[in-house]
């Protein structure tokens, strides 16, 4: 081991770490969300990234 920890990316809505099997949406700004977390935002709140 090199002693460096790999930083795990997480959904900023549910705070869960992304797994390889997760369905995600990647925004043009680079933010990534679980599809199930972000879809209600996109449908009922706004079409822009909630992290902006």
Buried (B, 14 or more C-beta within 10 A) or exposed (E): EEEEEEEEEBBBBEEEEBEEEBEBBEBEEEBBBBEBBBEEBBEEEEEEBBEE
